[in-house]
Amino acid sequence: MGAPFRLSSQVVTLKGDHGWSLINWLNLENFSINDTRHPLFEYLESDAEHIEQFTVNGSRETWDYLVENYFVVRHQDEIKPFLTKELAQISENSRTLQLILLPVNQACNFDCVYCYEDHDLRHSMKQRDRDIILDFIKASAPEVLQIEFFGGEPLLGKKFIVDLCAAIKAEEAFADMQFTASMTTNGYLLDIDTFRLLSGLGFEHFQITLDGLPEDHNSLRPLKGGDASFDAIFQNLRAISDLTDEPVSIVVRVNYNQESLHLDKLKQFNLQICSGFTNDPRFQFIFKPIGEYGSDNAEKANALCQDTHSEELESHLLGELEKTGSDLGTLISYMKRSHFCYAGKQNNYLLFPACESEDGRTMKVGKCTVALDDTTNFVGHLHPGGKLEINSNFSKWVANSESFEIKCMDCFLVTQCYASACPAANIEFNKKVCPRVHQTKEDLSKRIVSLCQKEAIFQ
């Protein structure tokens, strides 16, 4: 006889007015029970650690569902085959090619106080880069192509972006390929004409930053030269929202510290900014504490969000946003795969302009957009003709079944990060670095159950 069954470490049980709910963070399966005579209900009402196998009216259907979906396990490491299979589908997906392009390298029109990038690196991508990229896509022959434009500020290289995307859409060899594009931009140059142009070229997602109320945003994210940037960005966001026929996704990222988003300011921000987009499902707000990404500027400017304030701020944040339904983006950030870093994927490549390489003809290949200048981040070259040459650094970044540690099996966020929340930190510290989570799984589950009554986010 084997070991007794118990609830998996990834399962949260919540009791409400109408019975019990079980949420499995491993696979986002959820199960509710309100029959007080049901063996599962009786078990949940008890303090028992182990659960006996049961039938209901002679049927094992419910029990088999709980076992097959890892609600109950004999040993926690039983979930590893599931994790390994899931990870392979994400990391080793040969059907999909993901490219992150730096059209103007790290050049930017902003001078954000906490930025870690070197804006003096202004090499821009040109026609030779476009040709190398197109040849690489042809050689890879993916069924799905996803391109993310990053910076610096990528829209400083709008001409290259437009030329490349237009060439991809016009290429007969790509006729059966699914192509989508996205962009991380400060939003200042994303006027309505530019937005329409990019949307027509396959752009489906934009991430834009607003760091709080106008005064705080302008202090944290001024233009080069010191001028304010908030009004232009907010005007662009409102104009995009007015275009109801554009099926895009807009994530508005709000970086905050204890000064820029304390409770009073949070209430103002929610009422003045977030509430204007609550009825537009294309917009999601996510909130991130300002962290140390490698710049001395943030510490000098007292911009970092101190650890002692992060948990309190996030608690206030979610509570306040929940009142108007603006918490969707922040809650979804805890859902499946949400903490899995793109750099851990086998099929994801960061491409630098060719003119930055020693010979001026090949494109440097990296993995991480934060550790841009780290030598470990250099994983190879992309040569003319689209030939990819990978070096020994590449394997350090890519997640695999050996990535999981014993502690991962007991972590409720294991399918959010797959032990690859930050490959750069894993490499630097030679151990798995977990994502920072200030909410307990019980609190998060309660919020998500509440949200599920309004939004169908379990898929």
ABEGO torsion letter per residue (X at the ends): XBBBBBBBAABBBBBBAAEBBBBBAAAGBBBBBABAABAAAAAAABABABBBBBBBGGBAAAAAAAAAAGABBABAAAAAAAAAAAAAAAAABAABBBBBBBAAEABBABBBAABABBAABABBBBAAAAAAAAAAAAAAGBABBBBBBBOEBAAAAAAAAAAAAAAAAABAAAAABBBBBBBBBAGAABBAAAAAAAAAAGBABBBBBBBEBAAAAAAABBBBGGBBAAAAAAAAAAAAAABAABBBBBBBBBBBBAAAABAAAAAAAAAAAAAAAAABAABBBBBBBBBBAGBAAAAAAGABBBAAAAAAAAAAAAAAAAAAGAAAAAAAAABBGAABBAAABAABBBBBBAAABAAGABBBBBABAABAABAAABAEBBBBGGBBBBBAAAAAABBBAAABBAAAAABAAAAAAGGAABAAAAAAAGBBBBBBBABBAAAAAAAAAAAAAABBABX
